[in-house]
Amino acid sequence: MGIHYDYKSTKSAKLMEKQAKREKKLAEKKAKRLAKEGPKKNESKAQTLDASKPITLDFLTNPDKE
């Protein structure tokens, strides 16, 4: 009877340990994957010209434009 009594009384603690171990493993995998990929660059945002503004020579040749 002792083994069954111990199983029920420690079941929740063992499940919590398992979950913590699983989450730790997943976090390590994610960190490793991110380190392998390197820093992400936000190249998805493309600058488009506003159709309502006219294109001027100053707009085309200004080196300090944003």
ROSEDREN-71943 format. One line per field, with one value per residue: residue in three letters; x, y, z of N, C-alpha, C, CB in turn. Coordinates in Angstrom, 3 decimals, decimal comma, padded with zeros to 6 digits. Glycine has a CB too. Layout:
ROSEDREN-71943
resn <- c(ALA / ...)
nc1 <- c(X / ...)
nc2 <- c(Y / ...)
nc3 <- c(Z / ...)
cac1 <- c(X / ...)
cac2 <- c(Y / ...)
cac3 <- c(Z / ...)
cc1 <- c(X / ...)
cc2 <- c(Y / ...)
cc3 <- c(Z / ...)
cbc1 <- c(X / ...)
cbc2 <- c(Y / ...)
cbc3 <- c(Z / ...)
//
This chain:
ROSEDREN-71943
resn <- c(MET / GLY / ILE / HIS / TYR / ASP / TYR / LYS / SER / THR / LYS / SER / ALA / LYS / LEU / MET / GLU / LYS / GLN / ALA / LYS / ARG / GLU / LYS / LYS / LEU / ALA / GLU / LYS / LYS / ALA / LYS / ARG / LEU / ALA / LYS / GLU / GLY / PRO / LYS / LYS / ASN / GLU / SER / LYS / ALA / GLN / THR / LEU / ASP / ALA / SER / LYS / PRO / ILE / THR / LEU / ASP / PHE / LEU / THR / ASN / PRO / ASP / LYS / GLU)
nc1 <- c(000,802 / 002,044 / 003,469 / 001,484 / 000,245 / 002,269 / 002,521 / 000,120 / 000,244 / 002,467 / 002,076 / 001,177 / 003,326 / 005,360 / 004,330 / 004,403 / 007,167 / 007,924 / 006,664 / 007,971 / 010,551 / 010,143 / 009,355 / 011,705 / 013,467 / 012,307 / 012,635 / 015,420 / 015,902 / 014,660 / 016,197 / 018,654 / 018,042 / 017,391 / 019,868 / 021,351 / 020,160 / 020,674 / 020,621 / 017,495 / 016,486 / 014,608 / 013,509 / 011,218 / 009,612 / 009,018 / 009,888 / 007,638 / 006,675 / 004,771 / 001,879 / 000,511 / 002,282 / 004,475 / 007,347 / 010,406 / 013,458 / 015,083 / 014,156 / 015,075 / 017,866 / 018,712 / 020,891 / 020,437 / 017,945 / 015,222)
nc2 <- c(-001,175 / 001,208 / 002,224 / 003,107 / 005,030 / 006,916 / 007,613 / 008,958 / 011,103 / 012,507 / 013,071 / 015,517 / 017,216 / 015,966 / 016,228 / 018,997 / 019,426 / 018,072 / 019,653 / 022,091 / 021,353 / 020,704 / 023,217 / 024,655 / 023,332 / 023,897 / 026,678 / 026,877 / 025,715 / 027,604 / 029,888 / 029,041 / 028,683 / 031,320 / 032,537 / 031,292 / 032,171 / 034,888 / 038,495 / 040,044 / 041,893 / 044,740 / 044,777 / 044,612 / 046,817 / 048,931 / 051,948 / 054,084 / 056,302 / 059,261 / 059,729 / 062,068 / 064,159 / 066,200 / 065,184 / 066,586 / 068,225 / 068,829 / 066,977 / 064,605 / 064,922 / 065,591 / 064,884 / 064,657 / 063,689 / 061,905)
nc3 <- c(000,000 / 000,488 / -001,763 / -003,523 / -002,021 / -001,799 / -004,488 / -005,178 / -003,419 / -004,229 / -006,856 / -008,054 / -007,552 / -008,999 / -011,587 / -011,868 / -011,770 / -014,086 / -016,033 / -015,647 / -016,361 / -019,034 / -020,079 / -019,603 / -021,282 / -023,776 / -023,809 / -023,872 / -026,361 / -028,011 / -027,487 / -028,454 / -031,146 / -031,884 / -031,457 / -033,373 / -035,742 / -035,689 / -035,318 / -036,096 / -038,929 / -039,773 / -042,566 / -043,904 / -044,020 / -046,472 / -048,082 / -049,568 / -052,169 / -051,824 / -053,605 / -053,885 / -053,644 / -055,584 / -057,506 / -057,065 / -058,150 / -055,992 / -054,122 / -055,260 / -055,263 / -052,702 / -050,151 / -047,429 / -046,866 / -045,367)
cac1 <- c(000,000 / 002,898 / 003,850 / 000,332 / 000,032 / 003,304 / 002,261 / -000,941 / 000,617 / 003,534 / 001,751 / 001,133 / 004,683 / 006,094 / 003,816 / 004,925 / 008,583 / 007,992 / 006,280 / 009,056 / 011,659 / 009,747 / 009,414 / 013,113 / 014,040 / 011,794 / 013,267 / 016,794 / 015,844 / 014,315 / 017,366 / 019,668 / 017,589 / 017,532 / 021,292 / 021,828 / 019,636 / 021,271 / 019,630 / 016,564 / 016,463 / 013,270 / 013,568 / 009,896 / 009,006 / 009,566 / 009,456 / 006,940 / 006,487 / 003,398 / 001,415 / -000,043 / 003,379 / 005,247 / 008,765 / 011,212 / 014,893 / 015,617 / 013,799 / 015,913 / 019,297 / 019,003 / 021,530 / 020,012 / 016,526 / 014,951)
cac2 <- c(000,000 / 002,379 / 002,784 / 003,807 / 006,217 / 007,861 / 008,054 / 009,954 / 012,290 / 013,244 / 013,160 / 016,908 / 017,767 / 015,393 / 016,834 / 020,359 / 019,319 / 017,708 / 020,811 / 023,066 / 020,816 / 020,829 / 024,634 / 025,039 / 022,754 / 024,667 / 028,003 / 026,708 / 025,495 / 028,869 / 030,759 / 028,507 / 028,962 / 032,754 / 032,839 / 030,754 / 033,022 / 036,204 / 039,567 / 040,256 / 043,231 / 045,134 / 045,171 / 044,444 / 048,126 / 049,596 / 053,330 / 054,356 / 057,720 / 059,745 / 060,075 / 063,425 / 065,136 / 066,175 / 064,849 / 067,751 / 067,984 / 068,863 / 065,692 / 063,560 / 065,140 / 065,965 / 063,763 / 064,630 / 063,317 / 060,770)
cac3 <- c(000,000 / 000,608 / -003,058 / -004,085 / -001,199 / -002,198 / -005,857 / -005,181 / -002,658 / -004,915 / -008,277 / -008,508 / -007,507 / -010,127 / -012,809 / -011,927 / -012,114 / -015,495 / -016,825 / -015,539 / -017,148 / -020,437 / -020,427 / -019,613 / -022,491 / -024,903 / -023,761 / -024,323 / -027,802 / -028,642 / -027,371 / -029,357 / -032,509 / -032,109 / -031,533 / -034,638 / -036,805 / -035,607 / -035,105 / -037,202 / -039,487 / -040,192 / -043,961 / -044,490 / -044,203 / -047,650 / -048,207 / -050,815 / -052,425 / -051,719 / -054,948 / -053,912 / -053,677 / -056,844 / -057,380 / -057,458 / -058,268 / -054,630 / -053,493 / -055,827 / -055,049 / -051,315 / -049,444 / -046,040 / -046,745 / -044,458)
cc1 <- c(000,861 / 003,227 / 002,693 / 000,049 / 001,035 / 003,021 / 001,220 / -000,517 / 001,684 / 003,245 / 001,795 / 002,525 / 005,510 / 005,629 / 004,333 / 006,405 / 008,754 / 007,688 / 007,384 / 010,253 / 011,376 / 009,844 / 010,855 / 013,780 / 013,591 / 012,434 / 014,710 / 016,842 / 015,583 / 015,507 / 018,465 / 019,313 / 017,751 / 018,997 / 021,857 / 021,385 / 020,304 / 020,198 / 018,765 / 016,633 / 015,047 / 013,324 / 012,200 / 009,220 / 009,701 / 009,025 / 008,815 / 006,753 / 005,010 / 002,961 / 000,883 / 001,039 / 004,120 / 006,713 / 009,567 / 012,675 / 015,542 / 015,333 / 014,727 / 017,374 / 019,683 / 019,626 / 021,056 / 018,551 / 016,379 / 014,598)
cc2 <- c(001,261 / 003,033 / 003,572 / 005,097 / 007,295 / 008,430 / 009,167 / 011,237 / 013,120 / 013,457 / 014,602 / 017,537 / 017,251 / 016,002 / 018,262 / 020,365 / 018,991 / 018,901 / 021,870 / 022,630 / 020,979 / 022,286 / 025,137 / 024,550 / 023,534 / 026,055 / 027,929 / 026,505 / 026,805 / 029,825 / 030,318 / 028,834 / 030,450 / 033,159 / 032,381 / 031,633 / 034,385 / 037,261 / 039,758 / 041,707 / 043,521 / 045,672 / 045,084 / 045,785 / 048,833 / 051,012 / 053,517 / 055,856 / 058,068 / 060,253 / 061,499 / 064,500 / 065,049 / 065,830 / 066,022 / 067,356 / 067,965 / 067,541 / 064,577 / 063,700 / 065,461 / 064,776 / 063,622 / 064,231 / 062,072 / 059,540)
cc3 <- c(000,000 / -000,730 / -003,679 / -003,318 / -001,594 / -003,584 / -005,872 / -004,467 / -003,374 / -006,395 / -008,778 / -008,528 / -008,685 / -011,443 / -012,968 / -012,301 / -013,587 / -016,391 / -016,806 / -016,386 / -018,641 / -020,902 / -020,505 / -020,899 / -023,728 / -024,961 / -024,249 / -025,840 / -028,541 / -028,616 / -028,336 / -030,803 / -032,845 / -032,234 / -032,872 / -035,803 / -036,830 / -035,417 / -036,342 / -037,644 / -039,956 / -041,620 / -044,623 / -044,753 / -045,364 / -047,728 / -049,573 / -050,950 / -052,320 / -053,090 / -055,018 / -053,971 / -055,012 / -056,565 / -057,918 / -057,536 / -056,885 / -053,902 / -053,978 / -055,447 / -053,606 / -050,587 / -047,989 / -045,865 / -045,872 / -045,239)
cbc1 <- c(-000,921 / 004,165 / 004,299 / -000,905 / 000,158 / 004,677 / 001,792 / -002,190 / 001,115 / 004,847 / 000,375 / 000,203 / 005,371 / 005,923 / 002,283 / 004,719 / 009,268 / 007,025 / 004,964 / 009,479 / 011,899 / 008,312 / 008,632 / 013,842 / 013,642 / 010,272 / 013,220 / 017,453 / 014,757 / 013,103 / 017,897 / 019,816 / 016,116 / 016,871 / 022,053 / 021,327 / 018,145 / 022,094 / 020,331 / 015,117 / 017,486 / 012,676 / 014,564 / 009,027 / 009,095 / 009,226 / 010,643 / 005,576 / 007,040 / 003,271 / 000,340 / -000,914 / 004,362 / 005,149 / 009,117 / 011,021 / 015,553 / 015,009 / 012,323 / 015,784 / 019,757 / 017,711 / 023,042 / 020,241 / 015,901 / 013,820)
cbc2 <- c(-000,014 / 002,001 / 001,664 / 002,900 / 005,877 / 007,189 / 006,875 / 009,385 / 011,888 / 012,511 / 012,564 / 017,727 / 017,407 / 013,871 / 016,823 / 021,065 / 018,255 / 016,570 / 021,401 / 023,244 / 019,328 / 020,300 / 025,457 / 024,471 / 021,276 / 024,792 / 028,575 / 025,520 / 024,466 / 029,504 / 030,761 / 026,987 / 028,533 / 033,530 / 032,172 / 029,323 / 033,188 / 036,497 / 040,895 / 039,877 / 043,380 / 046,194 / 044,307 / 043,597 / 048,971 / 048,810 / 054,312 / 053,618 / 058,105 / 060,868 / 059,105 / 063,650 / 064,898 / 067,548 / 063,519 / 068,924 / 069,059 / 070,050 / 065,326 / 063,558 / 066,245 / 066,441 / 063,938 / 065,969 / 063,067 / 061,102)
cbc3 <- c(001,178 / 001,299 / -004,011 / -004,068 / 000,309 / -002,174 / -006,725 / -004,528 / -001,281 / -004,761 / -008,537 / -007,612 / -006,172 / -010,162 / -012,807 / -010,586 / -011,252 / -015,794 / -016,304 / -014,066 / -016,805 / -020,638 / -019,411 / -018,373 / -022,619 / -024,810 / -022,330 / -023,602 / -028,143 / -027,942 / -025,924 / -029,170 / -032,683 / -030,977 / -030,373 / -034,833 / -036,649 / -036,854 / -034,745 / -036,795 / -040,650 / -039,226 / -044,705 / -043,582 / -042,899 / -048,940 / -048,008 / -050,871 / -053,810 / -050,633 / -055,395 / -052,693 / -052,497 / -057,577 / -058,143 / -056,462 / -059,158 / -053,845 / -053,800 / -057,313 / -055,926 / -050,584 / -049,467 / -045,420 / -048,146 / -043,479)
//
